[in-house]
Amino acid sequence: MNDLSHRKAGTRVQIKKPDGSIAAGVQVRVKQTSSEFLFGCGAFDSVGMFAAPDEAIRTKCRERMEKWAKLFNFGTLPFYWGNYERVEGQPSEDLLMQAAEWLIANGKKVKGHPLCWHTACADWLMEYDNETILKKQLQRIDRDVTAFKGKIDMWDVINEVVIMPVFDKYDNAITRICNMKGQVGLVKAVFDEARQMNPDATLLINDFNTSKAYEELLDRILDAGVVPSAIGIQSHQHQGYWGKDKLYDVLERFGRFGLPIHFTENTLISGDIMPAYIEDLNDWQVETWPSTPEGEERQAREIAEMYTILFEDKNVQAITTWDYTDDCWLHAPSGVVRADNSTKPSYEKLMSLIHGEWETDITLITDSEGYIEFEGFKGDYSITSDSGINMKVSLK
């Protein structure tokens, strides 16, 4: 294993018995209960637990999320404007709030995705002129960031800005205001609004474009005084695994900004790879896209290598596997569980890393003054013993 010292911290703790006396010469178990690093996944099924039309589907979603919660500590919830507010003035706030509260009750951190995006935008915005569209976009940020403050304090503020002004698949309201304000102008407007509504929030810019164009955009917004809390990088690898060289290249180029990096949307396929000639992943429309035994073993190997490289990089703070189950976006076999909720090798591999190699669980004996000293992965810990000791400590 390479150097992971930046992921660890040490502490010296005095252990006391339930009666308050010093626990000298006592055996205690020091077990990590949460990780500072964000091991995430799309948590869309948590919405299905409350929104699905019948009990059977809601039950299946609940079963999925219970298995989800054993592996991940961080979930992304969908705030695509076109779905979230199909009718102007009627957002699906209650459903998303129930999903967020379920995740929080299970000890998970939550991110909303996204506040501003040209795709999956609300059609009713097209009825308005550009100035009104911009006003309604900022009002949307005010409303949603405020409503979820304290539950969702992390947002992908704006999504895929590199392509936004030249997006020509169809006319849409956000591309219109991006061309009116300019990329930097729109980024600044939405970030300023989100920051004003929740000054302590973690606010991301997010993009699938990892070319020089994204770097140049980041340079320009930083020059304009917009400092994202983190740089979001999508890595949808439907056309094959990036591999070590590309991963290291991306980490080096975006690491130069000195900002935290979140790999926000990671996809690795466990079936046939999408052909290389497809330019827009959404253009690959198939009725079925099966997972294969060979593909599942390949997916597990690739996800293990990728996660290890990212976990070792000092700038990376979060990795989000995008599809939890197969047959979601593009029907791709991209989940870590199959459509029937059975786990794939990639799920088991991640479990062995996240809750094995990268989690601290040790037994120690207190010294004559009741102290233990240990180093572990950053996060929260419980310290327990057969004699009733139950303490909490955090390593930061």
C-alpha positions as CSV (number, residue, x, y, z in Angstrom):
1,M,0.0,0.0,0.0
2,N,1.2,3.5,-0.9
3,D,1.4,6.3,1.6
4,L,-1.9,7.0,3.3
5,S,-0.6,9.2,6.1
6,H,-2.7,12.1,5.0
7,R,-5.8,10.0,5.6
8,K,-4.8,9.2,9.2
9,A,-4.4,10.9,12.5
10,G,-3.3,10.0,16.0
11,T,-4.6,10.6,19.5
12,R,-4.1,9.8,23.1
13,V,-7.2,9.2,25.2
14,Q,-7.8,8.5,28.9
15,I,-10.4,5.8,29.3
16,K,-12.8,5.9,32.3
17,K,-15.2,3.4,33.6
18,P,-19.0,4.1,33.7
19,D,-18.6,5.2,37.4
20,G,-16.0,7.8,36.3
21,S,-12.9,6.0,37.7
22,I,-9.8,5.5,35.7
23,A,-9.8,2.3,33.7
24,A,-6.2,1.0,34.1
25,G,-5.1,-2.2,32.5
26,V,-8.4,-2.7,30.7
27,Q,-8.9,-4.2,27.2
28,V,-10.9,-1.9,24.9
29,R,-12.0,-2.2,21.4
30,V,-11.4,0.9,19.2
31,K,-13.7,0.7,16.2
32,Q,-14.2,3.3,13.5
33,T,-17.9,4.2,13.0
34,S,-17.6,6.7,10.2
35,S,-15.1,8.0,7.7
36,E,-14.1,11.6,7.1
37,F,-13.6,10.6,3.4
38,L,-16.9,10.6,1.5
39,F,-17.6,7.2,-0.1
40,G,-20.7,8.1,-2.0
41,C,-23.3,6.7,-4.4
42,G,-26.4,8.0,-6.1
43,A,-29.2,7.6,-3.6
44,F,-32.1,8.0,-6.0
45,D,-33.8,4.8,-4.6
46,S,-34.3,6.7,-1.3
47,V,-36.8,8.9,-3.2
48,G,-38.5,5.7,-4.6
49,M,-39.1,4.5,-1.0
50,F,-41.6,7.3,-0.7
51,A,-42.6,8.2,-4.3
52,A,-43.1,4.8,-5.9
53,P,-46.7,4.1,-7.0
54,D,-47.2,0.8,-5.3
55,E,-46.0,-0.9,-2.1
56,A,-44.0,-3.6,-3.9
57,I,-41.8,-1.1,-5.6
58,R,-41.4,0.9,-2.4
59,T,-40.4,-2.2,-0.6
60,K,-37.8,-3.1,-3.2
61,C,-36.4,0.5,-3.0
62,R,-36.2,0.1,0.8
63,E,-34.4,-3.2,0.5
64,R,-31.9,-1.6,-1.9
65,M,-31.3,1.3,0.3
66,E,-30.7,-0.8,3.4
67,K,-28.0,-2.6,1.5
68,W,-26.7,0.7,0.1
69,A,-26.4,2.1,3.7
70,K,-24.1,-0.8,4.7
71,L,-21.5,0.3,2.1
72,F,-21.7,4.1,1.6
73,N,-21.6,7.1,3.9
74,F,-22.7,9.8,1.4
75,G,-25.6,10.1,-1.0
76,T,-26.6,12.3,-3.9
77,L,-30.3,13.2,-4.3
78,P,-31.8,14.3,-7.7
79,F,-33.0,18.0,-7.9
80,Y,-33.3,18.1,-11.7
81,W,-35.5,21.1,-12.2
82,G,-37.7,19.6,-14.9
83,N,-38.6,16.6,-12.6
84,Y,-38.4,18.4,-9.3
85,E,-40.9,21.2,-10.4
86,R,-42.9,19.8,-13.3
87,V,-45.5,22.5,-12.7
88,E,-44.3,26.0,-11.8
89,G,-44.7,26.6,-8.1
90,Q,-45.2,22.9,-7.2
91,P,-41.8,21.5,-6.3
92,S,-41.4,18.0,-5.0
93,E,-40.0,19.3,-1.7
94,D,-41.8,16.8,0.6
95,L,-40.5,13.7,-1.2
96,L,-36.9,14.9,-1.4
97,M,-37.1,16.0,2.3
98,Q,-38.3,12.5,3.3
99,A,-35.4,11.0,1.4
100,A,-32.9,13.4,2.9
101,E,-34.2,12.7,6.4
102,W,-34.0,9.0,5.9
103,L,-30.3,9.3,4.8
104,I,-29.5,11.6,7.7
105,A,-31.2,9.2,10.2
106,N,-29.0,6.5,8.9
107,G,-25.9,8.6,9.5
108,K,-25.2,9.7,5.9
109,K,-24.2,13.0,4.4
110,V,-26.3,14.3,1.6
111,K,-25.7,16.3,-1.6
112,G,-28.2,17.9,-3.9
113,H,-27.7,17.7,-7.7
114,P,-27.9,20.1,-9.4
115,L,-29.2,23.6,-8.9
116,C,-28.5,24.9,-12.4
117,W,-28.2,22.8,-15.5
118,H,-29.3,23.1,-19.1
119,T,-30.3,19.5,-19.4
120,A,-33.4,18.2,-17.6
121,C,-34.5,21.8,-17.1
122,A,-38.1,22.9,-16.5
123,D,-39.9,23.3,-19.8
124,W,-42.2,26.0,-18.5
125,L,-39.2,28.4,-18.2
126,M,-39.3,28.7,-22.0
127,E,-42.4,30.9,-21.7
128,Y,-40.3,33.7,-20.2
129,D,-37.7,36.2,-21.5
130,N,-34.1,35.7,-20.5
131,E,-34.1,38.3,-17.7
132,T,-37.1,36.5,-16.1
133,I,-35.5,33.1,-16.6
134,L,-32.4,34.3,-14.7
135,K,-34.5,35.8,-11.9
136,K,-36.4,32.5,-11.6
137,Q,-33.2,30.5,-11.6
138,L,-31.9,32.6,-8.7
139,Q,-35.2,32.3,-6.9
140,R,-35.0,28.5,-7.3
141,I,-31.6,28.5,-5.6
142,D,-33.0,30.7,-2.8
143,R,-35.9,28.4,-2.2
144,D,-34.2,25.1,-2.3
145,V,-31.0,25.9,-0.6
146,T,-32.9,27.6,2.2
147,A,-35.5,24.8,2.5
148,F,-32.9,22.1,2.9
149,K,-30.4,24.0,5.0
150,G,-29.2,21.8,7.8
151,K,-30.1,18.7,6.0
152,I,-28.5,19.2,2.6
153,D,-25.4,21.5,3.0
154,M,-23.7,20.4,-0.1
155,W,-24.8,21.2,-3.7
156,D,-23.6,20.8,-7.2
157,V,-24.4,24.4,-7.9
158,I,-23.9,24.4,-11.7
159,N,-23.4,21.4,-14.0
160,E,-21.5,21.1,-17.3
161,V,-20.8,24.7,-17.9
162,V,-18.1,23.9,-20.5
163,I,-20.7,22.8,-23.0
164,M,-23.6,24.9,-21.8
165,P,-23.4,27.9,-24.1
166,V,-22.9,25.7,-27.3
167,F,-25.4,23.0,-26.3
168,D,-27.6,22.5,-29.4
169,K,-29.5,19.3,-28.9
170,Y,-32.6,21.4,-28.2
171,D,-33.4,24.9,-27.1
172,N,-33.4,25.4,-23.4
173,A,-33.7,28.2,-20.9
174,I,-30.3,27.8,-19.2
175,T,-28.3,27.8,-22.4
176,R,-30.1,31.0,-23.2
177,I,-29.1,32.8,-20.0
178,C,-25.6,31.4,-20.2
179,N,-25.2,33.1,-23.6
180,M,-26.7,36.2,-22.1
181,K,-24.5,36.4,-19.0
182,G,-21.5,34.5,-20.3
183,Q,-20.1,31.4,-18.6
184,V,-18.3,33.3,-15.9
185,G,-21.2,35.7,-15.4
186,L,-23.7,32.9,-14.9
187,V,-21.3,30.8,-12.6
188,K,-20.8,33.9,-10.5
189,A,-24.5,34.7,-10.2
190,V,-25.5,31.2,-9.1
191,F,-22.6,30.7,-6.7
192,D,-23.1,34.1,-5.1
193,E,-26.8,33.3,-4.6
194,A,-26.2,29.8,-3.1
195,R,-23.4,31.2,-0.8
196,Q,-25.7,33.9,0.4
197,M,-28.5,31.4,1.2
198,N,-26.1,29.0,3.1
199,P,-22.7,30.6,3.8
200,D,-21.4,27.3,5.3
201,A,-22.4,25.1,2.5
202,T,-20.0,23.0,0.3
203,L,-20.6,24.3,-3.2
204,L,-19.3,22.5,-6.3
205,I,-18.9,23.2,-9.9
206,N,-19.3,20.0,-11.8
207,D,-18.4,18.8,-15.3
208,F,-17.8,15.7,-17.4
209,N,-15.3,17.6,-19.6
210,T,-11.8,17.0,-18.3
211,S,-10.1,18.8,-21.1
212,K,-8.1,22.0,-21.1
213,A,-11.4,23.8,-21.6
214,Y,-12.5,23.0,-18.0
215,E,-9.2,24.1,-16.6
216,E,-9.5,27.4,-18.5
217,L,-13.0,27.9,-17.2
218,L,-11.8,27.3,-13.6
219,D,-9.0,29.9,-14.2
220,R,-11.5,32.4,-15.4
221,I,-14.0,32.0,-12.6
222,L,-11.3,32.1,-10.0
223,D,-10.0,35.3,-11.6
224,A,-13.6,36.6,-11.2
225,G,-13.6,35.8,-7.5
226,V,-15.6,32.7,-7.6
227,V,-14.0,30.0,-5.4
228,P,-15.9,26.7,-5.4
229,S,-15.6,24.6,-2.3
230,A,-14.6,21.7,-4.5
231,I,-14.0,20.8,-8.2
232,G,-16.5,18.2,-9.4
233,I,-15.2,15.7,-12.0
234,Q,-17.5,13.3,-13.7
235,S,-16.1,10.0,-14.9
236,H,-18.8,8.1,-16.8
237,Q,-16.7,5.3,-18.4
238,H,-19.3,3.6,-20.6
239,Q,-16.7,3.5,-23.3
240,G,-14.0,1.8,-21.2
241,Y,-12.0,2.4,-18.1
242,W,-9.8,5.5,-18.0
243,G,-6.8,3.6,-16.7
244,K,-4.0,4.8,-14.5
245,D,-2.4,7.2,-16.9
246,K,-5.5,9.3,-17.5
247,L,-6.4,9.2,-13.8
248,Y,-3.0,10.5,-12.8
249,D,-3.1,13.1,-15.6
250,V,-6.5,14.4,-14.4
251,L,-5.4,14.5,-10.8
252,E,-2.3,16.5,-11.7
253,R,-4.0,19.0,-13.9
254,F,-6.9,19.7,-11.6
255,G,-4.8,19.4,-8.5
256,R,-2.9,22.5,-9.5
257,F,-5.8,24.7,-8.4
258,G,-5.2,23.7,-4.7
259,L,-8.9,23.0,-4.2
260,P,-10.5,19.8,-3.0
261,I,-11.6,17.4,-5.8
262,H,-14.7,15.3,-5.8
263,F,-15.2,12.5,-8.3
264,T,-18.9,13.2,-8.4
265,E,-20.3,10.7,-10.9
266,N,-18.3,7.5,-11.5
267,T,-19.5,4.8,-13.9
268,L,-17.8,1.6,-14.7
269,I,-19.5,-1.0,-16.9
270,S,-19.9,-4.8,-16.2
271,G,-21.0,-5.7,-19.7
272,D,-20.1,-4.8,-23.3
273,I,-18.4,-1.5,-23.7
274,M,-20.2,1.3,-25.6
275,P,-18.6,1.8,-29.0
276,A,-15.9,4.5,-29.2
277,Y,-17.5,6.3,-32.2
278,I,-20.4,7.5,-29.9
279,E,-19.7,11.2,-29.1
280,D,-22.6,11.8,-26.7
281,L,-23.3,8.9,-24.4
282,N,-27.0,9.7,-24.5
283,D,-27.0,8.7,-28.2
284,W,-26.4,5.1,-27.3
285,Q,-30.0,3.9,-27.1
286,V,-30.5,0.2,-26.4
287,E,-33.4,-1.8,-25.0
288,T,-31.2,-4.1,-22.9
289,W,-27.6,-3.9,-21.8
290,P,-26.8,-7.1,-19.9
291,S,-24.1,-7.6,-17.3
292,T,-21.8,-10.6,-17.9
293,P,-19.7,-12.7,-15.5
294,E,-16.5,-11.6,-17.2
295,G,-17.6,-8.0,-17.2
296,E,-18.4,-8.1,-13.5
297,E,-15.0,-9.3,-12.6
298,R,-13.5,-6.6,-14.8
299,Q,-15.6,-3.9,-13.2
300,A,-14.5,-5.1,-9.7
301,R,-10.8,-4.9,-10.7
302,E,-11.2,-1.5,-12.3
303,I,-13.2,0.0,-9.5
304,A,-10.7,-1.2,-6.9
305,E,-7.8,0.3,-8.9
306,M,-9.6,3.6,-9.5
307,Y,-10.7,4.0,-5.9
308,T,-7.2,3.2,-4.6
309,I,-5.6,5.8,-6.8
310,L,-8.1,8.4,-5.8
311,F,-8.0,7.6,-2.1
312,E,-4.2,7.9,-2.2
313,D,-4.4,11.4,-3.7
314,K,-4.3,14.2,-1.1
315,N,-6.7,16.5,-3.0
316,V,-9.5,14.0,-3.4
317,Q,-12.2,14.2,-0.7
318,A,-15.1,12.2,-2.2
319,I,-15.9,9.5,-4.7
320,T,-19.4,8.9,-5.8
321,T,-20.4,5.8,-7.7
322,W,-23.3,7.0,-9.9
323,D,-25.6,4.1,-10.5
324,Y,-26.3,1.9,-7.5
325,T,-28.1,-0.7,-9.5
326,D,-27.9,-1.9,-13.1
327,D,-30.5,-0.9,-15.7
328,C,-30.7,2.8,-14.7
329,W,-29.2,5.5,-16.9
330,L,-29.0,4.2,-20.5
331,H,-29.9,0.7,-19.2
332,A,-26.2,0.3,-18.5
333,P,-24.9,-2.5,-16.3
334,S,-23.2,0.1,-14.2
335,G,-24.4,-0.6,-10.7
336,V,-22.7,-2.4,-7.9
337,V,-25.8,-4.5,-7.4
338,R,-27.9,-6.1,-10.0
339,A,-31.5,-5.2,-10.9
340,D,-32.7,-8.0,-8.6
341,N,-30.7,-6.4,-5.6
342,S,-28.1,-9.2,-5.5
343,T,-24.6,-7.9,-5.0
344,K,-21.9,-7.9,-7.7
345,P,-18.2,-8.4,-7.2
346,S,-17.7,-4.7,-7.3
347,Y,-19.9,-4.3,-4.2
348,E,-17.9,-6.9,-2.3
349,K,-14.6,-5.3,-3.4
350,L,-15.7,-1.9,-2.3
351,M,-16.9,-3.4,1.0
352,S,-13.4,-4.9,1.5
353,L,-11.8,-1.6,0.9
354,I,-14.1,0.9,2.6
355,H,-14.9,-1.2,5.6
356,G,-11.8,-3.3,5.6
357,E,-8.4,-1.9,4.4
358,W,-9.5,1.7,4.9
359,E,-11.2,1.4,8.3
360,T,-9.6,1.1,11.7
361,D,-10.7,-1.6,14.2
362,I,-8.2,-2.5,16.9
363,T,-8.0,-3.9,20.4
364,L,-5.8,-2.1,23.0
365,I,-4.9,-2.3,26.7
366,T,-5.0,0.9,28.7
367,D,-1.8,1.8,30.6
368,S,-1.5,2.3,34.4
369,E,-3.2,5.8,34.1
370,G,-6.0,4.6,31.8
371,Y,-4.5,5.9,28.6
372,I,-4.5,4.4,25.1
373,E,-2.6,5.9,22.1
374,F,-3.4,5.0,18.6
375,E,-3.4,6.1,14.9
376,G,-6.3,5.4,12.6
377,F,-8.1,6.6,9.5
378,K,-9.8,10.0,10.1
379,G,-13.4,9.8,11.3
380,D,-15.5,9.0,14.3
381,Y,-14.8,6.1,16.7
382,S,-16.4,4.2,19.5
383,I,-14.3,2.8,22.4
384,T,-16.0,0.0,24.2
385,S,-15.2,-2.9,26.6
386,D,-17.0,-5.8,28.2
387,S,-17.1,-3.9,31.4
388,G,-19.4,-1.3,30.0
389,I,-17.0,1.4,28.8
390,N,-18.6,3.3,25.9
391,M,-16.8,6.4,24.7
392,K,-16.7,8.4,21.5
393,V,-13.7,10.1,19.9
394,S,-13.0,11.7,16.5
395,L,-9.8,11.7,14.6
396,K,-9.4,14.8,12.3
